[in-house]
């Protein structure tokens, strides 16, 4: 699994990446062997995916209406009882930060750039009421504190969340409560990674949910349910202080920036022979590889209130947004495509150079090309509010 694949030049990879398969994804048989990137996949016009269902519901506050709105979204998708009953559910929340949480515009962090504690509480309540055995909330947060303490700093009501029922919390920045890292392979060899080594929580689960905010991203264009998985990589292995279980450093080696270039720190599963260049090339492919290695069973995008201008307070031009919607789907690619359209971008399958992908490749399109899901709005079954009704255009990055 960890053996080095035959050499593949970037030029050969890009040239072969232009080909389209007419059926299911296939491994490349020439040009790049062994751990070569998957052949791009595009379903024929008549094909539709059973998981290409996305619900949009109105929700204006993080009060009692949130629970009902989330339940309405689940009902529009056909219910979640059969999906979670008797199962362990792991929920990846978004706790992006610079080692501390700060308020923006006088609001709690959950109302602008991270997952709101009320969203987590409403979700846990609904999952447990539908028969989930347990619900574990996770993220790789750059803190030595316990996950409960981290969430308290993020202004979550942790006692209220734990009182809902069998709820667990784990910081996945390192081994955590696990004895060893779980190795999750990328089907087909991946674009840049053939596997990832992750905290046990991402393997020891029956159902995986990604909960994101409706935000832009200065490197990846947008950060919704797919980009949220970037945070499942442990700081101890993929961060600037990799090699220590005490590591807190951010994931600069994955970006390949001046504080830790690609290859300067051994990255588990990385296909270094591709010699990838530029964060706008790397990050979208890493996102696609992560979504292939750890499939998302349910995607939730919180657009009740959020921010524009980037992914956090460090963004150059942050501004409060109030879309007043929840977007929930059975496939992360399709859900993010609808989320992107709600943000005012008409073509979620746009290529580099078209907003929001001005300076990066489109991770939705890369994931679609490997068969993870459809980003084609004409093939997505949107339920509840229409995209036109929910549209809340974000200003240019």
N, C-alpha and C positions, 0 to 999 in steps of 0.2 A: 504493500500500500504506500509505503514511504519511499520506495525506490525512485531514482531519478529517471525521468522519461527521456526519450531520444531528443536531441537538439532540434529546436524549431525556431527559425529566425522570426523577428517581428514582421518583416516584409511578407514571409510566407504565411504567417498567421493572419495578417490583415487581408492578403489576397484571397486566401481560402475562406475567410469569414464573410466574403461577399456572396458566396454561393448559397442557394436556398434548397432545402430538402422539401420534397413534396409530400412526405409522410411524417411518421414520428421521428424524433431526434435520433441521429445515428452518429457513431464514432467515426472520425475521419480515418480513412484507410491509406491515404497517401499524403505527402507533403510534410505532415507532422504525425508521428506515430505514438503509440503507447498512451501517455497522459495528455494527448492533444485536446484543444478546446472543442466543444461540441459544434456540430454543424448548425448554422442558423436555421431556425424552424419557422415556417409561416403556414398556418392551416389554410386549406382551400376555402373559398368564399362560403361554401355550403356548410362548413363544419362549425359547430358551436360547442362550447365547453359547459359541462354541467355545473361547474363551480363559478362560472362568470355571472354571478348574481350579486348585486350591490344595492343596499338600501340607503336612502338619504332621508333623515327625519329632522324636523325642526326641534331645536332645544336652545333656549335663550339664556339659561343660568345653570349654576352648579348646585341648585337647590333640589327639592323633592322631585321636580319634573324630570331630572336627569335619569332617575331610575326608570320612570315610565317610558321615556323616549328611547332608552337603550332596549327595553323590553319590546317596544313597538318595532324597532329595527330587527330584532331577532325574529319576531313573528312574521315580518315581511319576507324574511329569508326562509321561512318554513319551520321555524322553531329550532332550538338547540338541544332539546332534551336527549334525543338519540345520539347527539354528538358528544355530550359530556357526562351523561349518567354513568355513575360508577367509575369514573376515570379521574386520574390526576391531571390537573390543568395547570400549565405554567404560563404566566403572563409577563411578557417583556414590556416594561414601561419605559418611558423616556425621561431620564434624569440628567440630560446633558448639562454640564456646568464646568466651571473653571476651578474646581476644588472647593467651591462654596456656592451657595445660592443667594441670589439677590433679587430684590423687588424691582420691577419696571413699571413706570407710569403710576406708582403708588399701589400696585396690585401684587397679590401673592404670586410666586413663581408659576404655580399651576394654572394661573389665568393668562399667562403669556407664553412661556417657552418650555415647560415641562408638563408631564402628566399630572393632572389635578387629583388630589387625594379622594375627592368625592366621586370621580370617575372610577377609581379603583374600588371604592366601597360599593358603589352601585353594581359594578360588574361582579364582584365577589358574591354579593347577595343573590344576584340572578343565577350565577353559575351553581351555587350551592342549593338554591331552591329547585334547580333543574336536575339535581341528583349528583353533582360532581363530588367525588370522594374528598378532594382537597384542592385548594387553590394556592399556588406559590407565586409571589411577585418577585421579579428579579431584574437586575441590571448590573452592569459592571461600573460601579460608582467609585470615583477616586477618593475614597475615605478609608481610614483605619477603623472608624467607628462601626458599630453593629448596623445592620440594615435598618433596624427600627430607629436608631439614633439619626441615621442619614435622612430617613423619611420625615422625622420630626423637624430637622433643620430645613427641609423642603416645605414645611408648614402643612404636612399631612396630619390628620387626627389618627395617629397610630392605634391608640386604645380602641377607638370606635371601629377601625378596620378589623382588628383582631377579634373584636366581640361579635363580628358577623357569623363566625363559625370556624371551621377548620382552615385557617389561613396561615401560610408560612411566608417568611421573608428571607431572601438570601442575596448577599452581595456576591456577584459572580466575577469579581475582578481577579480572583485567584482560585485555588482549589476549594475554598470555603469549607463546607462540611464534607466534601468528597475526599476520597483517598488517592485518586488519580484523575488525570484529565481524560475526558471522553474524546475519542477521535471520530469526527463526523466527516465522511468522505463526500466529495463533490462528484455527483454522477457525470460520467463522460470525461472526467479529467479537469474540468474547470477552465476558466479563462486565465486566471493567475494563480489559483490554489487548487491542489488536488485533494486537500483535506484541511480541516481546522481542528485544533485542540482546544476544547472548551470545558467550562465548569460542568460538573455532572448534571446539573439541573436541566440542561438543554437536551440531554439524552434520556434521563430518568423521568419521563413524562409521557402521557398518552395523548395530550392535546395541547397545541401551542398557539398562543394568541400574541399578536403584536399590537400594542396600543401607542399611537403616535399623536402628535399635534399637527394641525394644518399649517405648515411652515415652509418657507423657502430655505435654501441652503447655499452659502456662498461658493462652495466647491461642487456640490452635486446638483444644483438647480433647485431641487425640492427635497424635503426630508419628511417622508410619510411612513407608512408601515414597513416598506422594504428597507429604506435607509436606516430605520430604527434598529435593524439587526446588526449594523456596524458596531453597536454597543454590546454585542454578546461576546466579542473577542476579549479575553482577559488581559488586563494591564500587565500582568506578570509574564506574559508570553509575547504580546504584540505591542507593548507600550515602550516609551523611551527609556524606561528603567527595567526592561525585560531581563529575566534571569533571577529575579527575587520575588518571593511570595509577598514581600512587603511593598512591591512596586505600586506606584500610583500614577506614574507619568502617562501623559496622553499618547495616542496612537500615531505619533509622528513617523515611525518606520513604515506604516501602511501608506501614509501620504507621500513619503519619500522626500520630506523637506529638509531644510538645513540642519535640523536638530536630530536627524536620524535617517539617513538616506536608505533607499531600498537595498538590502543586502548587507548593510553595516551591522545589523542585528539579525541573527538567524530567526526567520519567521516560520513556524511549523506549517508545513504543507505548501510553502511558496514555490512557484515555478520560476525560479530566478533565471533560467536559461532564456526566458522571453525578454529579459532586459527591458522591462516596461518603463516608459518615461512620462512624467507629468502626472500630478494628482487628478487632473481632468480625464486622464486615461485610466489610472489605477482604480480610483475610488468607485466609479460605476461598475467595473468588472468585479471588484471585491464584493460589492453589494449583491450582484447577481450570483456569485459563487456562494455567498453566505445563505441566500434564499434557497439555493439548490441543496446545500448541505443540511440546513435546518428549516424544512418547509413550514410555512405559516398556515395553520388550519383556519384561523379567523383573524381578519384584519379590522381594526377599529381606529378611525381617525377622529380626533376631537377637534371640531371646528366651532365650538361654542364661543370661546374667545381665544385669540392666539396673537401672533405678531407677524409682521412682514419685515423685509430687509435682511433676513438671515435666520440662523437657527438659535441665537441666543443674544444676551445683552451686549456681547462684544461685536455684534454686527455693526457696520458703519452707519446705517440709517434705519434703526429699529423704529417700528410704529405699531401701535395697538390695532388689531383687527377684531371684528365682531361678526363673523359669518353666521353664527347662531344655528349650526347644524352638527349632526353626528353622521358620519359616513361609515357603514359597516358592510363587509363583504366576505365571501367564502374563499377568495383568492387574492393575494396581496397585489399582484400586477394589475388586475382589473379594478380593485378597490383604489389603488393609487392613481390609476388612469382617470377614474371618476373624480377623485379628489383634486387632481391637477386641473381638470376641466372646470370644476367649481371655482378654482382659484383664478380662472379667466384665461387659461391656456387652451386654445381650441384643439390642438393636436398632440395628445400624449405620446404619439409615436414620432415626434419630431426628432431630427438629427442635430448633431452639434452645429452651433451657430444660430439656432432658432430658440428664442426664449421658451422656457427658463434655462435651456442648455447652451447658453451663450459661449461658455468656455470649457464645456465638458461633454462627454458622450452621455447618451440617454440610458440610464440603468434599467428603465422599464422595457425599452426596446431590446436591450441585451438579454434580459431575462425572458422576454417573449420569444426571442430567437432560439433559446434552448428548451422551449416547451413548458416553462414554468406557469405561464398564464397569458391571457390576451390583454393587450393594451388598446385594442381596436374598439372604440366606443360603439361602433355599429354591431359588434358581436357581444356586447355586455347588456345583460338584463337589469336595467336600473328600475328600482321599485321605490314607492313612496313619492317623495318630491322628485321633480325632474331636475336635470342639471341646470336648465334655464331658470327654474324657480329658485334654485339654491345658489346660483352664480354670485360670487363676491370677488371681483377682480382685484388681484394684488398688484401693487405698483412694480415697475421694473426693478430688478436687483441693481 
